[in-house]
Amino acid sequence: MARVTVEDCIDKVENRFELVLLASHRARLISQGSSITIDRDNDKNPVVALREIADETLSPDDLKEDLIHSLQKHVEVDEPEPDPASLLAAGGAASASGEEEEDLPEAVTFDQMSEEELLAGIEGLVPPEKSDDY
C-alpha cells in the first residue's frame, strides 16, 4: 500500500527526500494528536500521512512551512526600520512643541580627519614583524 502511495505523492512533491521529510513530519503530528483529514482504514501514521499528501487534503507548502517552524529555535521578528525622514520630522515637531527628546535616538556623528592627518597616521604605523614560519 505504501509504495503505491509514494508513487501517487511524487506528482505533488517531486523530490523524494522532501516527500520523506514532509510525510515523517506529518506522521509525528498525527502521533501527537493532530486530527487526520482522511479515513484511517487501519493504516499506520506514515501511510496516513502519505495518503493525505496524495489526496491533496493537505498542502505540501503548508507542511513545509510547518516543518520549518518546528525546527527553528530562534525566530527573528522583522520589524520595519524607521524612515530617516520621519525621524527628522518627529524630532522637529517634538522640539517645536517643547516636548522632551528622550524618546528619539541620538544622532550619529563621525569624526572628521583631513588627508594630512590620515597620511601622518599611516606613516606612524609599525610594519608587522617578519617570521621564519612563512
Backbone torsions as a table, in degrees:
resi	resn	phi	psi	omega
1	MET	NA	-40.9	-175.7
2	ALA	-68.6	-34.9	-179.4
3	ARG	-63.4	-44.0	177.6
4	VAL	-62.9	-38.1	179.7
5	THR	-66.0	-41.4	178.5
6	VAL	-62.0	-43.7	179.6
7	GLU	-65.7	-31.6	175.9
8	ASP	-70.5	-31.5	-177.1
9	CYS	-77.8	-22.2	-178.1
10	ILE	-60.9	-27.5	176.7
11	ASP	-67.3	-31.0	-176.3
12	LYS	-90.6	-40.0	178.3
13	VAL	-126.1	107.9	-171.9
14	GLU	-71.8	-32.5	-178.1
15	ASN	-86.2	119.5	-177.6
16	ARG	-63.9	-37.5	178.8
17	PHE	-62.2	-45.3	177.8
18	GLU	-63.5	-37.3	177.2
19	LEU	-61.6	-42.8	178.7
20	VAL	-63.6	-43.0	178.9
21	LEU	-61.7	-45.5	-178.3
22	LEU	-67.0	-44.0	-178.8
23	ALA	-67.0	-39.1	179.2
24	SER	-68.2	-37.3	176.6
25	HIS	-63.8	-43.7	179.3
26	ARG	-65.4	-38.8	178.3
27	ALA	-63.1	-38.2	176.5
28	ARG	-65.4	-39.6	177.9
29	LEU	-63.0	-40.2	178.5
30	ILE	-64.8	-40.0	178.4
31	SER	-63.5	-30.6	-179.5
32	GLN	-82.5	-2.5	174.9
33	GLY	111.5	7.2	178.0
34	SER	-67.3	143.4	-178.3
35	SER	-75.2	144.2	180.0
36	ILE	-92.9	153.9	-173.9
37	THR	-103.1	0.4	178.4
38	ILE	-132.3	172.8	175.4
39	ASP	-73.6	138.4	-176.5
40	ARG	-69.4	-40.7	-179.4
41	ASP	53.1	39.1	178.0
42	ASN	61.1	26.2	178.0
43	ASP	-93.8	154.7	176.8
44	LYS	-81.3	167.5	-173.2
45	ASN	-57.5	-43.6	179.0
46	PRO	-61.8	-37.3	179.3
47	VAL	-70.0	-38.9	177.0
48	VAL	-61.9	-42.0	179.4
49	ALA	-62.5	-43.9	178.4
50	LEU	-64.5	-39.6	178.8
51	ARG	-66.4	-36.0	176.6
52	GLU	-63.4	-40.9	178.9
53	ILE	-68.1	-41.9	-178.7
54	ALA	-65.9	-39.2	-179.1
55	ASP	-81.6	-2.0	179.7
56	GLU	58.3	33.8	172.9
57	THR	-80.0	-18.5	173.4
58	LEU	-124.6	140.7	178.4
59	SER	-81.3	130.3	177.0
60	PRO	-59.8	-32.8	178.8
61	ASP	-66.7	-39.4	177.5
62	ASP	-66.3	-40.4	177.0
63	LEU	-63.0	-39.6	180.0
64	LYS	-64.0	-45.1	177.8
65	GLU	-61.7	-42.1	179.4
66	ASP	-64.6	-39.8	177.7
67	LEU	-63.3	-43.8	179.7
68	ILE	-62.3	-44.8	-179.8
69	HIS	-66.0	-32.5	179.9
70	SER	-71.8	-25.3	-179.0
71	LEU	-90.1	-14.3	-178.4
72	GLN	-75.0	134.0	176.7
73	LYS	-96.9	-33.0	-179.5
74	HIS	-130.7	119.4	-178.9
75	VAL	-103.9	120.8	178.5
76	GLU	-84.7	138.1	177.8
77	VAL	-98.4	122.5	178.8
78	ASP	-82.7	105.2	176.5
79	GLU	-101.5	136.6	-179.5
80	PRO	-66.1	139.3	178.1
81	GLU	-75.0	143.3	179.7
82	PRO	-68.2	141.6	179.4
83	ASP	-75.2	128.8	-179.0
84	PRO	-58.0	-34.7	-179.3
85	ALA	-67.1	-38.0	179.4
86	SER	-70.8	-32.4	176.6
87	LEU	-65.8	-41.7	179.0
88	LEU	-66.0	-40.3	179.4
89	ALA	-66.3	-39.7	179.1
90	ALA	-67.7	-37.1	178.7
91	GLY	-67.5	-40.0	178.6
92	GLY	-68.2	-37.8	-179.9
93	ALA	-70.4	-37.5	-178.9
94	ALA	-69.1	-40.8	-178.6
95	SER	-73.9	-31.0	179.2
96	ALA	-71.6	-32.1	-178.4
97	SER	-87.1	-6.3	177.2
98	GLY	86.9	8.8	178.5
99	GLU	-75.9	159.4	177.7
100	GLU	-73.3	149.1	-176.9
101	GLU	-101.8	27.4	-178.7
102	GLU	-70.7	-25.8	-177.2
103	ASP	-75.8	-20.1	-175.8
104	LEU	-86.0	144.4	176.7
105	PRO	-69.1	151.5	-179.7
106	GLU	-70.4	146.5	178.8
107	ALA	-72.1	140.4	-179.6
108	VAL	-85.7	128.8	177.6
109	THR	-119.9	147.9	179.6
110	PHE	-118.6	144.1	175.5
111	ASP	-75.3	139.0	178.4
112	GLN	-97.7	136.4	-179.8
113	MET	-131.9	133.1	178.9
114	SER	-78.4	167.0	-179.6
115	GLU	-65.5	-36.4	179.1
116	GLU	-65.4	-40.6	179.0
117	GLU	-65.7	-36.8	178.4
118	LEU	-65.6	-46.0	178.9
119	LEU	-63.6	-39.4	178.2
120	ALA	-64.6	-38.2	178.1
121	GLY	-67.2	-38.6	179.1
122	ILE	-67.7	-39.6	179.9
123	GLU	-66.1	-27.0	-178.8
124	GLY	-81.4	-6.6	179.7
125	LEU	-71.1	144.0	179.2
126	VAL	-95.1	129.5	179.1
127	PRO	-67.5	150.4	179.7
128	PRO	-66.6	149.0	-178.7
129	GLU	-71.0	140.9	179.0
130	LYS	-86.8	141.5	179.1
131	SER	-125.8	165.2	-178.8
132	ASP	-84.7	1.0	-177.4
133	ASP	-71.4	-19.5	-175.7
134	TYR	-86.1	NA	NA
